[in-house]
Amino acid sequence: MSRAAQLSDAPAVLLARDVDPADLRRRRTAQAVRQLRRGAYVAAADLAGDNRAGGQLTLATIEAVHQQLRIPFVFSHESAALVWGCAVWPTPTRTHIIQADRPNRRGDPQLVRHHGLPPSNERTVVAGLPVTTLERTVIDCAAAIAPDRALVIADGALRRGADRDRMVRLMDLRAGHRGIRRARLVVELADAGAESPGESLTRWVLASAGFDAVKTQVPVVTRLGVFRIDLGLVAARLAIEFDGFVKYSGALGSTAPEAVFAEKRRQDALEEAGWMVLRVTWSDLRDPDALVRRVRSACRRAAQRQGAESLPKPGSRPSRRPGPSESRDVGLSPVARTREGPRDLGRPSVARTRP
């Protein structure tokens, strides 16, 4: 979703100072308005009736803060990421700003006030809203929130043109500050090819388990044409496809049965081209260890299949069969491999690092 489209999805903000008090009381009594924060509302009729409502309320709250505050500030962290049009998972319930003065301890608990305005080259204006630059936004998020959530934002920022080298320079300037070691790992792993939060979270799970060879948007030539797979372990010829509900809901222009049939033909073509397809859903991400076991099992099956395909045909010279470690470790990082095989892998540094 573009920045303009995402911001335009937010309902119009109604400020109490602009409405007759008696009229506002009537609307509140009739539940015709939803309160965003003190003195700010939206019309209930303007909210979507599905899971988009949470995002609409968050964006409307950002707009309300912009209209109500009278001090110099910029939106930052996850709030800035939303303004930039990045996916943020889960939808945040608090608004982040950076202001010049030290914040008062008493105030709106849903408004997080950070102290010290960024320099002019680290702030800008997007759709009329003052925000930190895209690169500063990623670093602030990666240093402050869980790394899997930060990776969702970092991937989205790269898709929107963020400069990785500029992010590295910003981290160098903040070397030794809280969270910067973790931020470096998030930025290093970030990939513009991850097109959804589910894909980013899946990559984080696999990276934490030692799979550092996961590629995004891998092109595969099939009899039906070239397909791009969400995530791929190329050496194992393992396609990892993240399936969200929207893909099969018909929301993308086709009916649900048409979407299922098209995906079935696509998978058949990928398998005929020699790829194994492993599907991941949101429920799989709730049990990362089980997901990792599935991927390791698929890699072992892929290695066994490749070993069978390499067996000599009658009359041909025998080829070298893969050794035990090769058959078990397809797709695992060299650092993660052990003599006992992947079952003894510990968590890599990306999972152990703390701010």
C-alpha positions, 0 to 999 in steps of 0.5 A: 500500500502506498503512503498516500493510500494508507493515510487516506484510509484513515477516517476524518478526525473530529476535534471536540473544540470544533463541535457543539458540546451538546451535539458531541454528547448526543453522538457519544450517547448514541455511540456514533463516535469513537474516542481516539484520545482526549478531545479527539473522535472519529465517526463510527460509520467511517470505520471499516467493519473488518480487521482494518478498523484497528489500523484506521484508528491508529492512523487517525490517532496520529492525525489527532496528535498532529492537530492537537499538539502545539510544541515542536515534535516529529512522529517516530518509531512505529508511528513514523513507520506507519506514516511512511507506509511500512507494514507494522506488526502487530498494529501498535496501540500507542503513538510515538513522538520525539519532542524538543523539551523533556516530557511531563511525567503526567500525560496521555499514557498512549502517547510516548514522548521521546526527548531530543529532536533529531537533527534536520537531516534525520527528519522530514515531512510526509503527507503533511506530517512531521516524521523521522526519515525512513532510515532513522525510523528503522534504526529507532524501531530496531533498537527499541522493539522485538527484532522480529517486529523490527524486521517487518518494518526494515523489510518494508522500508527497503521496499520504499527506498531506504538506503542501507548504507545511510542506516549503517552510518546512523548506527555508527554515530550511535555506537554503544547506545542501547539496542544498536547491536541488535539493530545492526543484526536487523538491518543486515538481515533486512531484505526488500524482497520480503513482501509481507509481514508473514514472510519477514517473520518466517525469515526471522524464525529461520535465521534464528535457527541457523538458516542463513541461505534463505532467498526471497522472490526466487525465480523458478522456470516451469512449464507454465512460465516463470514463478517467483517463490516467496522464500527459497533454499536454493541448494535444497530446491525447497520453496517456502510459501507464506499463505495468508487468508487474503490469498484465498479469500477472493480479495485480490480479484479472483473468486476463492475457488479460482485462487485455490485452483490457480495455486494448485496449478502453480504448485504442481508446476513447481514440483514438476520442476524439481522443487518441494513446496512447504507452506507456512501460515500464521498459526505456524508462526505461533510455534517457531520450533515446530516450524524449524523442525518442518523445514529441517525435515524437508531439507533432509528429504530434499537431500535424499531425493537429490542423492537418489537422482545422482545415483549412476544409471546403468552403463554410466560412471558412478558419481560421488554420493553426498556424505552424511553431513551434506545430506543433513545440512542443506540450507544451513549456515556453515557456522551452524553445522556441527558433527552431530547434524542440525538437531544440535544447533543452538540459537545463533547470535541474532537470537541471543543478542539483547539490547 
